[in-house]
Amino acid sequence: MLEVEVDLKSSTPLTIGQLARRAGVATSALRFYEAEGLLAGSRSTGGHRQYPRHALRRVAFIRAAQAVGLTLPQIKAALATLPDGRTPTKADWTRLSAAWAPLLDARIAALQKLRSQLTSCIGCGCLSLKACALYNPQDSVSRQGAGARLLRIETTP
């Protein structure tokens, strides 16, 4: 396939395929971001999706925020703070990432707690669903009914 360099200063919109290739995401991800209100595109006269060139930076912002561990609603809220839905700048990222620091600190603390519990669980070797402090602290899962339950990491501050 012939790779075409995309000029970000051009006013010609990107097709969904061009944006997907440049951003390193699937076209289905772009459609999903659009459906969730994270990305705005338009339709060509032929009905094809197209995006302004600055959408590349917006997708990069979304992917970076996801890599940090933010949920799509949190990313959407962050993007909503930008005037006129514009593309985030370096200053925007600095401001928003500073606001996310407490959330990340809470997640790190939860993971460290999980790691220490996991070490003690491996040390005891029991893995008893009735007595294991990691899988079923104080047998609290029994109140949720019979059957398997998921191990959840509490990350909400």
Buried (B, 14 or more C-beta within 10 A) or exposed (E): EEEEEBEEEEEEBBBBEBBBBBBEBEBEBBBBBBEEEBBEBEEEEEEEBBBBBEBBBBBBBBBBBEEBEBEBEBBBEBBEEBEEEEBBEEEBBEEBBEEBEEBBEBBEEBEEEBEEBEEEBEEEEEEEEEEBEBBBEEEEBEEEEEEEBEEEEEBEE
